[in-house]
Amino acid sequence: MKKQLLTSTALVAAGAIAFSGAALAKRPTLTVGGYAAQIIGIGSNDAAFDEANNQRIGFDQHSDGEVHFNGSVTLDNGIRIRTRVELESNSEPSVQGGGGVNGGAAAGNMDTIDEHWMRISGTFGELRFGSMDAAGQTMTTGYLGTWGTGVGQLLAFDTGDWITSPGTVSSSTVGRVDLSSDAENVSYYTPRMSGFQLGVSFVPSSQEDVNNQRSTSAAGDTDGWSFGANYVGKFGGANIGVAAGYAFANESTVDRDDPNVWAVAGRVDVGPIRVQASWHERDDQKTISTGLTAAAGQETFEAGVRYLTGPNAFSLTFLSAETTGTIGATTADETEVMAVAYRRTLGPGVTWHVTAMFADHNDGAAGAIASASNSGEALTTHMTVRF
């Protein structure tokens, strides 16, 4: 019923736009934007881990960036249509970890398109179509404890570029309301009223970039739904924001529970200080016929604080993640990461950053050998230019 309702809403809205006497006030425009970053740094792993898993170099240099092609047009009836294509600017061989300053291409991806979407907005709210984040993720990510406070490299994605996360440790530094990454979806966002906004997405398949035919039901999780809500307002002398998101889908693996994930988050801004905190849970999935855990879940706590003074910014961010459910001898893998960072704005769109990162990845299996876990430190500096 929900799927039919969202489909009907999208069709009705599209029809209203098409037959409302809309005309172009002027031709659509296309602009090019994006960012480019160059990073240098030094990182270290635990000696036992490196000895068993190939020694990594200490000093390294990384690059990150995207090119954004942004289209925009406003019809005479006030309806605005925007499009965007995001081109990843770096290639990464499969032996390297994914990530990047802003969560760039995953391991093994060559230069590729990240997101490609269209947004149609007006007094009715906004409809979104294409390859992009779903509503639960879109409406909560900026409120998560480390995302809106960190001023250096992004703790969630970039820590692993410098301090290796062992394949034996299931807990992750990424804790978002995400079951489908940038899979094609249809989303609707309400207008913001009295500080509140709601969003809902329908994700036909979690398989991305299949545009020449309908995806098979076995290729990825199907009929996914993602819901988000947030509120922004003032309380006394503080600006506050709270957000919540929830997502679920039909599992494609036979005899396994459906996946679901949720998160709640909040932030407070008082003068130059921002504080954020969040809690995220992804349920473990069990084999239906046996009741045993087939895929571990995760609980994630994040917190961060940021201080601004003129062109300078300072931040302290922390994340603690623990797996849930038991698979064989593996239970309660734990990850803790922390970053202290400084940013200075050098000019419009130009920033310089310094980040000190610390990570501890612990294999929770009974009797796990020392090389199955890892801890380390890293110090990086980078320059980012945004266009």
TILUM-798593 format. One record per residue (C-alpha): x, y, z. Coordinates in steps of 0.2 Angstrom, whole numbers, plus 2048, in hexadecimal, padded with zeros to 3 digits. Layout:
BEGIN
XYZ/...
% end
This chain:
BEGIN
800800800/80E80C804/8178097F4/80780C7EA/80481C7F4/8158237F1/81481E7DE/8038267DD/8098367E6/8188377DA/80D8357CA/8008427D0/80E84E7D4/81684C7C3/80584E7BB/80185E7C4/8128657BE/81085F7AC/7FE8667AB/7FF8767B5/8038817A7/8168817AC/8228897A0/83488E7A1/83889F7A7/84989D7A0/85488F799/85B8827A6/86C8867AC/87B87A7AF/88987E7BB/8988747C0/89E8737D3/8A58667DE/8B58657E9/8C78607E8/8D285B7F7/8E48557F9/8E984C809/8FA848811/8FC83E821/90483182B/8FB822833/90081383D/8F8802841/8FB7F6850/90C7ED84D/9047DB84F/8F67E0842/9037E7835/90E7D8837/9007CC833/8F77D6826/9057DF81B/90E7EE822/9077FE81C/91180E818/91181C825/91182C81B/90482C80C/8FB839801/8E98377FC/8DD8407F0/8CB8437F0/8BE84D7E6/8AE84D7DC/8A78577CE/89585C7CF/88B8607BF/87C86A7C6/86D86E7BB/85F87A7C0/84F8827B9/84088B7C0/82F88A7B7/8238987B6/8188907C3/8268917CF/82A87F7CF/83D87C7D0/84686D7C7/8588697CC/86385B7C6/8748557CB/8828497C5/8908467D1/8A083F7C9/8AD8377D4/8BF83E7D1/8C98307D8/8CD81E7D3/8D18117E1/8D88007DE/8CF7F27E6/8DD7EF7F3/8DA8007FB/8CC805807/8BE810802/8BA821809/8C1833806/8BF84480E/8AD84480A/8A9831808/8AF82F7F6/8B08207EB/8B080F7F3/8BE8037F1/8BF7FB7E0/8B68097D7/8BD8127C8/8B88247C4/8A58237C5/89582B7C8/89082D7DA/87F8347DA/8738397CC/8628417D1/85484D7CC/84A8577D9/83A8607D6/83586C7E3/8268797E7/81A87D7F4/81586B7F5/8268667FB/83385D7F1/83484D7E6/8448447E3/8488377D7/85982E7D3/8688277DA/86A82F7EB/86982D7FE/858828804/84E833810/85382B821/86582E81D/86383F815/859846824/86583F832/87783E82B/87B85182F/87484F840/87F83F845/88B843852/89B844848/89484A837/88F85C83B/89D85F847/8AD859840/8B8866837/8C685A830/8C584A827/8B5841829/8B6835838/8A9828830/8B282581F/8C482C821/8CA824831/8CC813827/8D781C81A/8E581E827/8E1811835/8DC80082E/8CC7F8833/8CF7E5834/8C47DA829/8C17D0839/8B87DE842/8A67E183C/8A37F1845/8A380083A/8A781383B/898816830/887816839/87A81E82E/86881A82A/86D81281A/868801812/869806800/8788127FE/87481C7EE/8688107E6/85B8177DB/84B81D7E5/83C8287E5/83B8357F4/82F8427FA/833850807/82685B80F/82886D810/830872821/82287882C/82587F83E/83687883D/831866838/83485D828/83084B823/837840815/83382F80E/83C825801/8388157F7/84780B7F1/8417FD7E5/8527F47E6/8627F77EF/86C7F37DF/8738037D8/8748097C7/8697FC7BE/8608077B1/85E7FC7A2/8537F07AA/8497EC7BA/8547E57C8/8517D37CD/84B7D07DE/85A7C67E2/8677D37DD/8647DE7EC/8587E17FA/8477E77F4/8387F27F8/8427FD804/83B80B80E/844819816/83C826821/843836829/83E845833/84785483B/844864844/84E874845/849882851/84F88D85F/84E88B872/85489A87C/86489F875/86888E86C/86488785B/85F87585C/85C867850/856855852/854848845/84E836844/84E829836/849817833/84B80B824/8477F981F/8467EE810/8427DD80A/8517D280C/8577C97FC/8607BB804/8547AC807/8517A7819/8577B7821/84F7C582B/84B7D6822/8587E4826/8537F382F/85D802837/858812840/861821848/85D830853/86883F854/86885185B/87386185B/874871865/87C88185F/88088E86C/88A89D865/89A89585D/898884865/88F87585D/88C865866/88485685E/880844863/87883585B/87382385E/87281684F/86C80484F/86C7F8841/8647E7846/86D7D7843/8657CB837/8617B983C/85F7AA831/84C7A7833/84C794833/85A793841/8587A384A/86B7A5849/8737B6845/8787B7832/87D7C9831/8837D3840/87A7E3845/8827F384C/87F80085A/888810857/88A81F863/89283085C/895840864/89E85085F/8A2862863/8A7870858/8AD88285C/8AE89084F/8B88A0851/8BA8AB842/8C28A1834/8C8893840/8BE884845/8C2876852/8BA865855/8BA85685F/8B0847859/8AE835860/8A582585A/8A2814863/89B806859/8977F485F/8907E5855/8817DC85B/87C7CA859/8887BB85A/88F7B284A/8997A384F/8A67A885B/8A57BB856/89C7C6862/89C7D8867/8AA7DF85B/8AE7F1860/8B4800858/8B8811860/8BF820856/8C383285A/8C9841851/8CF852856/8CF85E848/8D3870843/8CD87A833/8D188B82D/8C889481F/8D589C813/8C88A3807/8B78A07FF/8B688D7FC/8C888A802/8CC881812/8DB87A81B/8D986B827/8E3862834/8DC85283C/8E3846849/8DA835849/8DA827856/8D2816853/8D080585C/8C87F6853/8C57E785E/8C17D5858/8B47CF865/8B67BC860/8BB7B186F/8CE7AE86F/8D17BA860/8E37BC85C/8EB7CD85E/8ED7D084B/8DA7CE849/8D87DF852/8E07F084E/8E3801855/8ED81084F/8EF82384D/8F082F83F/8F484183B/8EE84982B/8ED85A823/8E385E813/8DE86D808/8CD86D801/8C68787F3/8B38797F0/8AC8807E0/
% end
